[in-house]
Amino acid sequence: MSDPQKQLFKIYFAGASLSFGLPFLIVELISLLVGEELYNAYSVIFGFVYISLHILGGLLGGALVARHVEKEDILRTAVTSGLMAYLLHQVIYYLFYGASFIGDSYTLFALMSGSTFGALYIRQKRSKIKEEKKEEEDLPS
């Protein structure tokens, strides 16, 4: 692997780690504090929180990855980072909880959509900044 490819892989892996790690940490803390009885009584609410946290993690990971790549490659990097986060999620959950968590399509959708929307937000923000700089340059001094 050449040096730019290694650097790009590090950026992807960092985004994927953030996209997966933040929701994983928060979900584990919530499950530690809540307990099994309360979880079973309000499983729909905890399911919503679980998916929301993965969307938020995807948003953060996709946005931060998109900040470090060229504007043309933003969506490709967001999708790659989201898929890497999902693969990391599947491996870690398999190691900790067994095969019953393999193939969680809700988590795949949450991580992919979150990272894509995060990258689109950064792309829009970059375009707006570029337009503002162009307008400043066009103004007479």
C-alpha positions, -999 to +999 in steps of 0.1 A: +000+000+000+013+034-009+015+062+017-017+081+005-037+049+006-025+041+041-035+076+052-069+073+035-075+039+052-066+054+086-092+082+080-119+056+070-111+034+100-111+064+124-146+074+111-158+039+113-145+035+149-162+067+159-195+057+142-195+024+159-177+032+192-198+061+204-232+043+202-216+011+216-203+029+246-235+047+253-257+016+248-235-004+272-236+024+298-274+026+295-278-012+298-255-011+329-276+016+346-311+004+335-312-033+342-331-061+326-365-055+341-368-019+329-354-029+295-380-056+290-408-033+301-398-005+277-381-024+249-396-003+221-382+029+236-347+013+240-349+001+204-355+036+193-327+049+214-304+022+200-311+031+164-310+069+171-275+065+187-263+046+157-276+073+134-259+100+155-226+080+155-229+077+117-235+114+114-204+122+134-182+096+117-193+105+082-189+143+088-155+139+103-143+116+075-158+140+049-137+169+063-105+151+054-111+141+017-117+159-015-151+172-023-156+148-052-149+118-030-172+127-001-201+103-007-178+074-016-159+079+017-191+082+037-205+049+023-171+032+028-169+045+064-205+034+071-199-001+058-167-004+078-185+007+109-212-019+103-185-046+098-168-035+130-202-036+147-209-072+135-174-084+145-175-069+180-211-079+187-203-115+176-173-116+199-192-103+229-227-116+224-226-145+199-242-152+166-277-139+176-267-103+167-254-111+132-272-095+103-288-065+121-303-046+091-316-017+113-280-010+124-268-012+088-294+013+077-287+036+107-249+037+102-251+041+064-278+068+064-261+086+093-227+086+076-242+097+043-262+126+058-231+137+078-210+137+047-237+156+027-239+182+055-201+188+053-203+190+015-230+216+017-211+235+043-180+234+021-199+247-009-214+276+012-179+286+025-165+285-010-194+307-023-188+332+005-151+334-002-158+339-039-183+367-031-157+384-008-131+383-036-156+397-061-164+427-039-144+459-048-120+471-022 
